[in-house]
């Protein structure tokens, strides 16, 4: 039975796989968007969403937890100062994966992993503006 065995191995050792995913998330934080294989993007998205959730708590403990996972102080600082304020008001779904098609060399499905920038509350909370009525000229 393979209950709860949902990790993708990528043909690497566990330490190499963890380092790969960590570097993908660091690249996503620093560059705001990365181009990678679709399978790697799906796995990196899981860690990226978890890091945003940890960072939204704020404080020293959350900073140290993020630093323990990512091990890049510049990326963690940018996560707390740039990415988290950008995701304010969003309860999840901080990233987006856009598929690009197959890579010409080996046919691997490629994708772009990026942050979602659109504000959530602004469109839902703003009522529709009433149309102005044109007054008929008085005779």
Steps between C-alpha positions, in 0.01 A plus 500: 500500500620848425287703740634850566803449274463801278854626452659511156853360509641653179764223490701669776595424857285656769761765589547593133122516447449723804780732386349516151155598629651750744698668221192517277308682776793735565512576128125563500530742792790693349392507134119500559466241220688186393487277193537131579343162429134464590568227757768706675270804496223304674735380772662843545157660526423290810806629686452858377141509629613360836771764529250780435269352761783491755610853409148640539517422872782752530743534787837355585383140534348494152812667357721232654271220380517632143876544528537140621326371188633737232848575643533824303470815707445730201214284370335477844528877546340559159229245585406692813531854358382465139309176438281489813370860465427425133283202607302693762135403517554169317428180694696270273588452138802729511660351189395420146628241253468573129590212271718588201503180296774248442871567498642432154804301616338229710125567491472594867187700589616851593323755721542843656452526876422855616335692782139614469499880513137593449327639811213281619295730719504802269281348229263311728442781751457793261136553399421580141498872430151626408466633149457874484165610374497751222257780582271600218526867407216708645287679240 
